[in-house]
């Protein structure tokens, strides 16, 4: 039993470190504000698959706290904390909704509520001068286009998470957790 616990702790620790490195890389390339939190969230798939919901949630909480403290790009950190970090944990539960249009609508509502919360917090609570100046130029058509493009991107992210899970189970999992002595 000790061996299983130590494997779980080591695997989760390495996953957290890798997720945090990806979050910190988000400041190097300007467009990676959205890309790096998405990649970091997807890196939770092996932990969720191997060890379940509780270690996955603890991993998300640890990386969220460290991202908020250490990541220079606070917009990326907030995107991870409020959407892209916990969505891979919620996604398997949403996949159980049998009605596809209802499942799509629920996922869109989750996305829209989370993205509105992120930017409301960033604009009105934790005022970021650069983001506030950029938001001053937004008009209703621009906001609508951004929400539409964000929705399409989130749909692609959702599909990608499903494919990454299949890829992990079929290809990577047998190599990581082989039962050879």
Backbone as numpy.savetxt, mean C-alpha at the origin, in Angstrom:
# Nx Ny Nz CAx CAy CAz Cx Cy Cz
8.64 -25.36 17.80 7.82 -24.15 17.80 8.68 -22.89 17.80
9.78 -22.94 18.53 10.69 -21.79 18.58 11.21 -21.47 17.18
11.49 -22.49 16.39 12.00 -22.29 15.05 10.98 -21.56 14.19
9.71 -21.93 14.26 8.67 -21.27 13.49 8.53 -19.80 13.90
8.58 -19.55 15.19 8.46 -18.16 15.67 9.64 -17.32 15.21
10.84 -17.88 15.26 12.01 -17.12 14.84 11.99 -16.88 13.33
11.50 -17.84 12.56 11.38 -17.64 11.12 10.37 -16.53 10.84
9.25 -16.52 11.55 8.23 -15.49 11.36 8.78 -14.11 11.70
9.47 -14.00 12.82 10.02 -12.70 13.22 11.07 -12.22 12.22
11.94 -13.12 11.80 12.99 -12.74 10.85 12.39 -12.33 9.50
11.43 -13.11 9.02 10.82 -12.81 7.73 10.05 -11.48 7.78
9.31 -11.26 8.85 8.57 -10.00 8.99 9.53 -8.82 9.16
10.62 -9.01 9.88 11.60 -7.95 10.05 12.27 -7.58 8.73
12.62 -8.59 7.94 13.21 -8.31 6.63 12.20 -7.66 5.69
10.97 -8.10 5.77 9.93 -7.48 4.94 9.72 -6.02 5.33
9.70 -5.74 6.63 9.54 -4.36 7.08 10.72 -3.50 6.62
11.91 -4.03 6.71 13.09 -3.28 6.27 13.03 -2.99 4.77
12.65 -3.99 3.99 12.54 -3.81 2.55 11.44 -2.80 2.19
10.32 -2.89 2.88 9.23 -1.94 2.63 9.67 -0.52 2.98
10.38 -0.36 4.07 10.84 0.96 4.48 11.88 1.52 3.50
12.76 0.67 3.01 13.74 1.12 2.01 13.02 1.61 0.76
12.01 0.88 0.32 11.24 1.31 -0.85 10.57 2.65 -0.57
10.03 2.83 0.62 9.41 4.11 0.96 10.43 5.24 0.97
11.62 4.98 1.45 12.66 6.01 1.47 13.18 6.33 0.07
13.12 5.35 -0.83 13.53 5.60 -2.21 12.57 6.53 -2.93
11.38 6.69 -2.37 10.37 7.53 -2.99 10.77 8.98 -3.13
11.75 9.42 -2.40 12.17 10.82 -2.49 13.19 11.05 -3.59
13.74 10.00 -4.13 14.78 10.16 -5.14 14.23 10.53 -6.52
13.08 10.00 -6.87 12.49 10.25 -8.17 11.15 10.96 -7.95
10.92 12.10 -8.60 9.71 12.89 -8.30 8.39 12.14 -8.50
8.23 11.35 -9.55 6.94 10.69 -9.79 6.71 9.48 -8.91
7.68 9.12 -8.11 7.55 7.93 -7.28 6.74 8.17 -6.00
6.14 9.34 -5.88 5.28 9.62 -4.73 4.16 8.60 -4.62
3.66 8.13 -5.75 2.59 7.15 -5.77 3.10 5.74 -5.99
4.20 5.63 -6.69 4.75 4.32 -7.05 5.34 3.59 -5.84
6.15 4.25 -5.07 6.83 3.59 -3.95 5.88 3.10 -2.85
4.87 3.87 -2.45 3.92 3.30 -1.48 3.18 2.09 -2.02
2.89 2.09 -3.31 2.22 0.94 -3.92 3.09 -0.30 -3.91
4.36 -0.12 -4.24 5.30 -1.25 -4.21 5.49 -1.74 -2.78
5.64 -0.81 -1.85 5.81 -1.20 -0.45 4.60 -1.97 0.06
3.42 -1.54 -0.30 2.21 -2.27 0.11 2.16 -3.67 -0.48
2.58 -3.80 -1.74 2.57 -5.12 -2.39 3.58 -6.07 -1.74
4.61 -5.53 -1.13 5.61 -6.39 -0.48 5.07 -7.07 0.78
3.87 -6.70 1.21 3.25 -7.35 2.36 2.58 -8.67 1.98
2.43 -8.95 0.71 1.74 -10.16 0.26 2.36 -11.43 0.83
3.68 -11.62 0.78 4.23 -12.86 1.36 3.95 -13.02 2.85
4.01 -11.94 3.60 3.74 -12.02 5.04 2.29 -12.41 5.28
1.38 -11.80 4.54 -0.03 -12.12 4.68 -0.30 -13.57 4.29
0.33 -14.03 3.23 0.09 -15.38 2.75 0.66 -16.43 3.71
1.85 -16.19 4.24 2.53 -17.19 5.06 2.09 -17.16 6.52
1.85 -15.97 7.06 1.66 -15.87 8.51 0.29 -15.34 8.92
-0.49 -14.81 7.98 -1.85 -14.42 8.30 -2.04 -12.93 8.54
-3.23 -12.63 9.01 -3.67 -11.25 9.15 -2.96 -10.48 10.26
-2.79 -11.10 11.40 -2.20 -10.38 12.54 -0.76 -9.93 12.27
0.14 -10.81 11.83 1.48 -10.31 11.49 1.47 -9.30 10.34
0.53 -9.47 9.40 0.41 -8.50 8.32 0.01 -7.12 8.82
-0.91 -7.08 9.77 -1.32 -5.80 10.36 -0.18 -5.17 11.17
0.52 -5.99 11.93 1.66 -5.47 12.70 2.75 -4.94 11.77
2.97 -5.63 10.66 3.94 -5.16 9.67 3.50 -3.81 9.11
2.24 -3.70 8.76 1.71 -2.44 8.23 1.87 -1.30 9.25
1.55 -1.57 10.50 1.65 -0.54 11.55 3.10 -0.10 11.74
4.00 -1.07 11.79 5.42 -0.73 11.99 5.96 0.11 10.84
5.69 -0.31 9.62 6.20 0.43 8.45 5.52 1.79 8.36
4.25 1.87 8.73 3.55 3.16 8.70 4.19 4.16 9.66
4.43 3.72 10.88 5.04 4.61 11.88 6.43 5.05 11.44
7.22 4.08 10.99 8.58 4.42 10.55 8.58 5.31 9.31
7.64 5.10 8.41 7.55 5.94 7.22 7.19 7.37 7.59
6.25 7.52 8.51 5.87 8.87 8.92 7.02 9.60 9.60
7.85 8.84 10.32 8.97 9.46 11.02 10.15 9.72 10.09
10.50 8.72 9.25 11.75 8.77 8.50 11.64 9.28 7.07
10.52 9.06 6.41 10.42 9.41 4.99 10.34 10.91 4.80
11.22 11.46 3.98 11.17 12.90 3.72 9.92 13.31 2.92
9.42 12.41 2.08 8.23 12.70 1.29 6.99 12.31 2.09
6.43 13.28 2.78 5.28 13.00 3.65 4.03 12.65 2.85
3.92 13.15 1.64 2.77 12.79 0.81 2.78 11.28 0.52
3.95 10.75 0.19 4.07 9.31 -0.04 3.79 8.53 1.24
4.30 9.02 2.36 4.06 8.33 3.63 2.56 8.31 3.97
1.88 9.42 3.74 0.44 9.45 4.00 -0.33 8.54 3.05
0.10 8.47 1.79 -0.54 7.55 0.86 -0.37 6.10 1.31
0.80 5.78 1.86 1.02 4.43 2.37 0.13 4.17 3.59
0.12 5.11 4.52 -0.61 4.92 5.77 -2.11 4.83 5.53
-2.66 5.69 4.68 -4.10 5.79 4.54 -4.70 4.99 3.38
-3.85 4.40 2.50 -4.44 3.63 1.41 -3.58 2.45 0.98
-2.42 2.71 0.46 -1.66 1.67 -0.22 -0.97 0.69 0.71
-0.89 1.01 1.98 -0.29 0.09 2.94 -1.28 -0.93 3.47
-2.51 -0.52 3.72 -3.49 -1.45 4.29 -4.39 -2.08 3.24
-4.42 -1.53 2.02 -5.29 -2.11 1.01 -4.93 -3.56 0.66
-3.65 -3.93 0.55 -3.35 -5.35 0.29 -3.84 -6.27 1.41
-4.01 -5.76 2.60 -4.55 -6.55 3.71 -6.07 -6.69 3.56
-6.73 -5.61 3.13 -8.18 -5.62 2.97 -8.63 -6.33 1.70
-7.81 -6.32 0.67 -8.21 -6.85 -0.64 -8.73 -8.28 -0.61
-8.08 -9.22 0.09 -8.64 -10.59 0.10 -10.05 -10.66 0.67
-10.36 -9.81 1.64 -11.72 -9.78 2.19 -12.71 -9.24 1.16
-12.30 -8.23 0.40 -13.18 -7.66 -0.62 -13.40 -8.64 -1.77
-12.43 -9.49 -2.04 -12.56 -10.46 -3.12 -13.68 -11.48 -2.85
-14.11 -11.60 -1.61 -15.18 -12.53 -1.27 -16.56 -12.02 -1.67
-16.66 -10.76 -2.05 -17.94 -10.22 -2.54 -18.18 -10.83 -3.91
-19.24 -11.60 -4.03 -19.50 -12.36 -5.26 -19.97 -11.47 -6.42
-20.75 -10.47 -6.13 -21.28 -9.59 -7.16 -20.17 -8.64 -7.63
-19.70 -8.84 -8.87 -18.55 -8.05 -9.36 -18.80 -6.55 -9.41
-19.97 -6.09 -9.89 -20.18 -4.63 -9.86 -20.20 -4.08 -8.44
-20.79 -4.81 -7.51 -20.79 -4.36 -6.11 -19.37 -4.35 -5.56
-18.59 -5.39 -5.85 -17.20 -5.45 -5.40 -16.40 -4.28 -5.96
-16.59 -3.97 -7.24 -15.91 -2.83 -7.85 -16.32 -1.52 -7.21
-17.61 -1.39 -6.93 -18.10 -0.16 -6.30 -17.54 0.00 -4.89
-17.48 -1.08 -4.15 -16.93 -1.01 -2.78 -15.45 -0.62 -2.83
-14.72 -1.23 -3.77 -13.30 -0.88 -3.90 -13.12 0.57 -4.28
-13.98 1.07 -5.18 -13.86 2.47 -5.58 -14.18 3.40 -4.42
-15.20 3.07 -3.63 -15.55 3.89 -2.47 -14.39 3.91 -1.47
-13.77 2.74 -1.26 -12.60 2.68 -0.37 -11.49 3.58 -0.89
-11.22 3.51 -2.19 -10.18 4.35 -2.79 -10.53 5.83 -2.66
-11.75 6.20 -3.06 -12.13 7.62 -3.07 -12.12 8.20 -1.66
-12.63 7.44 -0.68 -12.64 7.94 0.70 -11.21 8.09 1.22
-10.37 7.12 0.94 -8.99 7.18 1.43 -8.21 8.31 0.78
-8.35 8.48 -0.52 -7.57 9.51 -1.21 -8.06 10.90 -0.81
-9.36 11.05 -0.59 -9.89 12.34 -0.10 -9.38 12.62 1.31
-9.33 11.58 2.14 -8.81 11.76 3.50 -7.34 12.16 3.49
-6.55 11.52 2.62 -5.12 11.84 2.53 -4.93 13.31 2.19
-5.59 13.76 1.13 -5.35 15.13 0.70 -6.04 16.16 1.59
-7.13 15.80 2.23 -7.72 16.72 3.21 -6.77 16.91 4.39
-6.18 15.82 4.86 -5.21 15.94 5.95 -3.97 16.73 5.53
-3.48 16.45 4.33 -2.26 17.13 3.87 -2.49 18.62 3.60
-3.69 18.97 3.18 -3.96 20.37 2.84 -4.44 21.20 4.02
-5.22 20.58 4.92 -5.86 21.37 5.97 -5.31 21.14 7.37
-4.72 19.99 7.63 -4.20 19.71 8.96 -2.68 19.86 8.98
-2.01 19.10 8.14 -0.55 19.16 8.05 -0.20 19.96 6.80
-0.35 21.25 6.86 -0.18 22.07 5.66 1.23 21.96 5.12
1.29 21.54 3.86 2.55 21.45 3.15 2.57 22.60 2.14
3.51 23.52 2.23 3.50 24.71 1.36 3.49 24.38 -0.13
4.29 23.40 -0.55 4.34 23.05 -1.97 3.00 22.51 -2.46
2.42 21.63 -1.67 1.15 21.03 -2.04 0.02 22.06 -2.00
0.06 22.95 -1.02 -0.96 24.00 -0.92 -0.89 24.94 -2.12
0.33 25.28 -2.54 0.48 26.14 -3.72 -0.01 25.44 -4.98
0.27 24.16 -5.08 -0.20 23.39 -6.23 -1.72 23.26 -6.21
-2.29 23.04 -5.03 -3.75 22.89 -4.91 -4.49 24.16 -5.24
-3.84 25.30 -5.09 -4.48 26.57 -5.41 -4.80 26.67 -6.90
-4.10 25.92 -7.73 -4.33 25.97 -9.18 -5.36 24.95 -9.64
-5.82 24.08 -8.76 -6.77 23.04 -9.16 -8.15 23.63 -9.37
-8.78 23.23 -10.45 -10.16 23.60 -10.72 -11.01 22.33 -10.67
-12.32 22.48 -10.75 -13.19 21.31 -10.69 -12.91 20.31 -11.82
-12.72 20.75 -13.08 -12.39 19.77 -14.12 -11.05 19.05 -13.86
-10.09 19.77 -13.32 -8.81 19.15 -13.02 -8.97 18.14 -11.89
-9.70 18.49 -10.86 -9.95 17.55 -9.75 -10.71 16.31 -10.23
-11.69 16.52 -11.10 -12.44 15.39 -11.64 -11.53 14.49 -12.47
-10.70 15.08 -13.30 -9.77 14.29 -14.13 -8.77 13.55 -13.25
-8.29 14.21 -12.20 -7.34 13.54 -11.30 -7.99 12.37 -10.58
-9.23 12.53 -10.14 -9.93 11.42 -9.48 -10.20 10.29 -10.46
-10.55 10.62 -11.69 -10.79 9.59 -12.70 -9.51 8.83 -13.03
-8.42 9.56 -13.25 -7.14 8.90 -13.53 -6.64 8.11 -12.33
-6.86 8.65 -11.14 -6.50 7.91 -9.93 -7.31 6.63 -9.79
-8.58 6.69 -10.16 -9.43 5.50 -10.10 -8.95 4.42 -11.06
-8.59 4.83 -12.27 -8.07 3.87 -13.26 -6.75 3.28 -12.77
-5.91 4.12 -12.22 -4.62 3.64 -11.69 -4.84 2.68 -10.53
-5.80 2.99 -9.67 -6.09 2.11 -8.54 -6.66 0.78 -9.02
-7.47 0.80 -10.06 -7.98 -0.44 -10.65 -6.82 -1.29 -11.16
-5.87 -0.66 -11.83 -4.67 -1.39 -12.30 -3.88 -1.95 -11.12
-3.76 -1.17 -10.05 -3.06 -1.63 -8.85 -3.76 -2.83 -8.23
-5.09 -2.80 -8.20 -5.86 -3.91 -7.65 -5.63 -5.18 -8.48
-5.66 -5.06 -9.78 -5.41 -6.21 -10.66 -3.99 -6.71 -10.47
-3.04 -5.78 -10.37 -1.65 -6.16 -10.17 -1.44 -6.90 -8.85
-2.12 -6.48 -7.79 -2.00 -7.18 -6.51 -2.47 -8.63 -6.64
-3.56 -8.84 -7.35 -4.05 -10.20 -7.56 -3.06 -11.05 -8.34
-2.46 -10.47 -9.36 -1.48 -11.21 -10.16 -0.19 -11.45 -9.40
0.21 -10.47 -8.59 1.41 -10.67 -7.77 1.21 -11.77 -6.74
0.02 -11.87 -6.20 -0.27 -12.94 -5.25 -0.17 -14.30 -5.94
-0.73 -14.41 -7.14 -0.63 -15.66 -7.89 0.81 -15.99 -8.23
1.57 -14.98 -8.63 2.98 -15.17 -8.96 3.77 -15.62 -7.73
3.48 -15.00 -6.59 4.16 -15.39 -5.36 3.88 -16.85 -5.02
2.61 -17.24 -5.07 2.24 -18.61 -4.70 2.83 -19.62 -5.68
2.82 -19.31 -6.97 3.27 -20.28 -7.96 4.79 -20.35 -8.10
5.46 -19.21 -8.00 6.90 -19.20 -8.31 7.82 -18.97 -7.11
7.52 -17.96 -6.32 8.45 -17.56 -5.27 8.29 -18.36 -3.99
7.07 -18.68 -3.64 6.81 -19.40 -2.39 7.52 -20.75 -2.33
7.48 -21.57 -3.39 8.20 -22.84 -3.32 9.70 -22.68 -3.12
10.26 -21.58 -3.60 11.70 -21.35 -3.42 12.03 -20.84 -2.02
11.16 -20.02 -1.46 11.41 -19.46 -0.13 11.13 -20.45 1.00
10.07 -21.20 0.85 9.62 -22.07 1.93 9.57 -23.53 1.49
10.66 -23.99 0.91 10.70 -25.41 0.54 10.84 -26.24 1.80
10.34 -27.42 1.77 10.33 -28.29 2.95 11.54 -29.23 3.01
12.57 -28.92 2.29 13.76 -29.76 2.30 14.53 -29.57 3.61
15.06 -30.65 4.20 15.81 -30.52 5.46 17.18 -29.92 5.26
